Amino acid sequence: MQNHAHPNTVTSTTKLLLLQVTWINGDK
């Protein structure tokens, strides 16, 4: 594995985190 993250990986991770936050907030 490389020590630095690729922009695409960061974007994908951010999108997943945003989806989780949206799902949690929508479940309330």
VMD Tcl script that builds the backbone (N, CA, C; Angstrom):
set m [mol new atoms 84]
animate dup $m
set s [atomselect $m all]
$s set {name element resname resid chain x y z} {
  {N N MET 1 A 0.843 -1.214 0.000}
  {CA C MET 1 A 0.000 0.000 0.000}
  {C C MET 1 A 0.867 1.249 0.000}
  {N N GLN 2 A 0.360 2.276 -0.612}
  {CA C GLN 2 A 1.098 3.536 -0.658}
  {C C GLN 2 A 0.730 4.401 0.531}
  {N N ASN 3 A 1.674 5.212 0.979}
  {CA C ASN 3 A 1.453 6.041 2.167}
  {C C ASN 3 A 0.507 7.211 1.875}
  {N N HIS 4 A 0.488 7.642 0.621}
  {CA C HIS 4 A -0.364 8.785 0.290}
  {C C HIS 4 A -1.636 8.303 -0.398}
  {N N ALA 5 A -2.729 9.004 -0.141}
  {CA C ALA 5 A -4.012 8.612 -0.723}
  {C C ALA 5 A -4.245 9.358 -2.037}
  {N N HIS 6 A -4.792 8.649 -2.988}
  {CA C HIS 6 A -5.102 9.274 -4.267}
  {C C HIS 6 A -6.356 10.124 -4.124}
  {N N PRO 7 A -6.466 11.200 -4.904}
  {CA C PRO 7 A -7.658 12.075 -4.844}
  {C C PRO 7 A -8.947 11.275 -5.021}
  {N N ASN 8 A -8.921 10.301 -5.939}
  {CA C ASN 8 A -10.122 9.497 -6.180}
  {C C ASN 8 A -10.509 8.715 -4.931}
  {N N THR 9 A -9.521 8.214 -4.224}
  {CA C THR 9 A -9.800 7.443 -3.014}
  {C C THR 9 A -10.388 8.349 -1.942}
  {N N VAL 10 A -9.824 9.550 -1.827}
  {CA C VAL 10 A -10.318 10.504 -0.831}
  {C C VAL 10 A -11.753 10.901 -1.159}
  {N N THR 11 A -12.016 11.132 -2.437}
  {CA C THR 11 A -13.368 11.522 -2.855}
  {C C THR 11 A -14.365 10.406 -2.567}
  {N N SER 12 A -13.975 9.186 -2.880}
  {CA C SER 12 A -14.872 8.042 -2.649}
  {C C SER 12 A -15.149 7.881 -1.160}
  {N N THR 13 A -14.108 8.023 -0.344}
  {CA C THR 13 A -14.279 7.884 1.100}
  {C C THR 13 A -15.173 8.986 1.638}
  {N N THR 14 A -14.971 10.203 1.129}
  {CA C THR 14 A -15.783 11.335 1.582}
  {C C THR 14 A -17.246 11.118 1.216}
  {N N LYS 15 A -17.488 10.624 0.001}
  {CA C LYS 15 A -18.868 10.376 -0.433}
  {C C LYS 15 A -19.526 9.327 0.452}
  {N N LEU 16 A -18.757 8.290 0.799}
  {CA C LEU 16 A -19.314 7.240 1.662}
  {C C LEU 16 A -19.656 7.809 3.032}
  {N N LEU 17 A -18.777 8.677 3.547}
  {CA C LEU 17 A -19.038 9.273 4.859}
  {C C LEU 17 A -20.270 10.167 4.790}
  {N N LEU 18 A -20.403 10.920 3.707}
  {CA C LEU 18 A -21.561 11.810 3.561}
  {C C LEU 18 A -22.842 10.992 3.466}
  {N N LEU 19 A -22.771 9.859 2.765}
  {CA C LEU 19 A -23.952 9.005 2.637}
  {C C LEU 19 A -24.356 8.453 3.992}
  {N N GLN 20 A -23.370 8.071 4.807}
  {CA C GLN 20 A -23.673 7.536 6.132}
  {C C GLN 20 A -24.313 8.606 6.998}
  {N N VAL 21 A -23.772 9.824 6.947}
  {CA C VAL 21 A -24.323 10.927 7.746}
  {C C VAL 21 A -25.747 11.234 7.304}
  {N N THR 22 A -25.971 11.247 6.000}
  {CA C THR 22 A -27.306 11.538 5.478}
  {C C THR 22 A -28.291 10.459 5.898}
  {N N TRP 23 A -27.832 9.194 5.852}
  {CA C TRP 23 A -28.711 8.078 6.212}
  {C C TRP 23 A -29.054 8.130 7.693}
  {N N ILE 24 A -28.060 8.438 8.533}
  {CA C ILE 24 A -28.292 8.502 9.978}
  {C C ILE 24 A -29.242 9.659 10.300}
  {N N ASN 25 A -28.995 10.812 9.671}
  {CA C ASN 25 A -29.846 11.971 9.943}
  {C C ASN 25 A -31.263 11.737 9.442}
  {N N GLY 26 A -31.396 11.021 8.325}
  {CA C GLY 26 A -32.712 10.759 7.753}
  {C C GLY 26 A -33.473 9.714 8.561}
  {N N ASP 27 A -32.751 8.915 9.351}
  {CA C ASP 27 A -33.385 7.850 10.126}
  {C C ASP 27 A -33.965 8.389 11.428}
  {N N LYS 28 A -33.578 9.609 11.775}
  {CA C LYS 28 A -34.067 10.180 13.034}
  {C C LYS 28 A -35.486 10.709 12.852}
}
mol reanalyze $m
mol bondsrecalc $m
mol representation Tube
mol addrep $m
